[in-house]
Amino acid sequence: MSSNSELPTHYVAEVKDASLTVDAVRIADEKPSSLWRDAWRDLRKRPTFWISLAVVAFILLMAVWPTLFTQTPPNDNCQLSNSNGGPAAGHPLGFTFQGCDIYARIVWGSRTSLSVGLLSTLIGSSIGLIMGALAGFYGGWLDSLLSRIGDIFFSIPYILAAVVVMSVFADFRNVFTLAFAIGGFAWASTARVVRAEVLRVRQADFVTASRALGQSRFRTMVSHVVPNAIAPLLVISTLSLAAAIVAEATLAFLGVGLGPEVMSWGRDISEAQQSLRIAPMALIYPSIALTLTVLAFILLGELIRDALDPRARARR
């Protein structure tokens, strides 16, 4: 070999700037992506989410603090001289057939609708979560038994069941009785959704790892499976809340809801039928309040469902 043979030459690329290093540090500092974080990023870009959230917040504020919106008692100042009267000073929506302030009754009626809706949704979601989680995680004969029980309740129209319950317990009509009458028969659909999600989550690697570390099946279900299967429950609970508000108004309309001393949009709609031709606004105003409330909760639930679905986000 010749002494002057060429040696291999090594080239080192010059570093012109430190932008890559800065970007790497910035990316490393960012929080890792998650289902809830991606959903929030999607929701905050949609105007319909903020509109529906504003309507829901307004209804909640009106239900919690009605005196912030009106100082007129809904029943105490009813005068027949104002029967079916139009708007007046301090009474912007006019009067009912009994001479009561329509605006005050709408404001105070929101408390009844939201109270019954939230309690019945809490009851139905709790029962559905327990039944669906146990059926989906343990499987076997327990899944068959709980699924058949769910099928029985699913075949019973919960409004019809609530009518029977409220008729039987006519002497104990209150918010809790009505909430149990609605939520106690409306949990079957929630249980089906939770069961399907638990069946999917229990196949994940972290569930296998939890069992390999010696945790019991029940603790694994409570600590790992249920928290990762809670997203569909949030969506269906929002939609169930809207359905519960409609159910309360329906029962009040039929005369088997709460007592006459409790404000209810359904009862106001029912009582306004007799004067529909001469004073239609007494029926239209509470109907608008009920429609906007239900529509806001349904729209919010639909938006949350789309945001939690990666495939739906990808299609947009």
WOPEFEN-V347873 format. One record per residue. N is the residue number from 0. SS is DSSP state (~ for helix, > for strand, _ for the rest). Layout:
BEGIN
{{N,SS} {N,SS}}
END
This chain:
BEGIN
{{0,_} {1,_} {2,_} {3,_} {4,_} {5,_} {6,_} {7,_} {8,_} {9,_} {10,_} {11,_} {12,_} {13,_} {14,_} {15,_} {16,_} {17,_} {18,~} {19,~} {20,~} {21,~} {22,~} {23,~} {24,~} {25,~} {26,~} {27,~} {28,~} {29,_} {30,_} {31,_} {32,_} {33,_} {34,~} {35,~} {36,~} {37,~} {38,~} {39,~} {40,~} {41,~} {42,~} {43,_} {44,_} {45,_} {46,~} {47,~} {48,~} {49,~} {50,~} {51,~} {52,~} {53,~} {54,~} {55,~} {56,~} {57,~} {58,~} {59,~} {60,~} {61,~} {62,~} {63,~} {64,_} {65,~} {66,~} {67,~} {68,_} {69,_} {70,_} {71,_} {72,_} {73,_} {74,_} {75,_} {76,_} {77,_} {78,_} {79,~} {80,~} {81,~} {82,_} {83,_} {84,_} {85,_} {86,_} {87,>} {88,_} {89,_} {90,>} {91,_} {92,_} {93,_} {94,>} {95,_} {96,_} {97,_} {98,_} {99,_} {100,>} {101,~} {102,~} {103,~} {104,~} {105,~} {106,~} {107,~} {108,~} {109,~} {110,~} {111,~} {112,~} {113,~} {114,~} {115,~} {116,~} {117,~} {118,~} {119,~} {120,~} {121,~} {122,~} {123,~} {124,~} {125,~} {126,~} {127,~} {128,~} {129,~} {130,~} {131,~} {132,~} {133,~} {134,~} {135,~} {136,~} {137,~} {138,_} {139,~} {140,~} {141,~} {142,~} {143,~} {144,~} {145,~} {146,~} {147,~} {148,~} {149,~} {150,~} {151,~} {152,~} {153,~} {154,_} {155,_} {156,_} {157,~} {158,~} {159,~} {160,~} {161,~} {162,~} {163,~} {164,~} {165,~} {166,~} {167,~} {168,_} {169,~} {170,~} {171,~} {172,_} {173,_} {174,~} {175,~} {176,~} {177,~} {178,~} {179,~} {180,~} {181,~} {182,~} {183,_} {184,_} {185,_} {186,_} {187,~} {188,~} {189,~} {190,~} {191,~} {192,~} {193,~} {194,~} {195,~} {196,~} {197,~} {198,~} {199,~} {200,~} {201,_} {202,_} {203,_} {204,~} {205,~} {206,~} {207,~} {208,~} {209,~} {210,~} {211,~} {212,_} {213,_} {214,_} {215,_} {216,~} {217,~} {218,~} {219,~} {220,~} {221,~} {222,~} {223,~} {224,~} {225,~} {226,~} {227,~} {228,_} {229,_} {230,~} {231,~} {232,~} {233,~} {234,~} {235,~} {236,~} {237,~} {238,~} {239,~} {240,~} {241,~} {242,~} {243,~} {244,~} {245,~} {246,~} {247,~} {248,~} {249,~} {250,~} {251,~} {252,~} {253,~} {254,_} {255,_} {256,_} {257,_} {258,_} {259,_} {260,_} {261,_} {262,_} {263,_} {264,~} {265,~} {266,~} {267,~} {268,~} {269,~} {270,~} {271,~} {272,~} {273,~} {274,~} {275,_} {276,_} {277,_} {278,_} {279,_} {280,~} {281,~} {282,~} {283,~} {284,~} {285,~} {286,~} {287,~} {288,~} {289,~} {290,~} {291,~} {292,~} {293,~} {294,~} {295,~} {296,~} {297,~} {298,~} {299,~} {300,~} {301,~} {302,~} {303,~} {304,~} {305,~} {306,~} {307,_} {308,_} {309,~} {310,~} {311,~} {312,~} {313,~} {314,~} {315,_}}
END
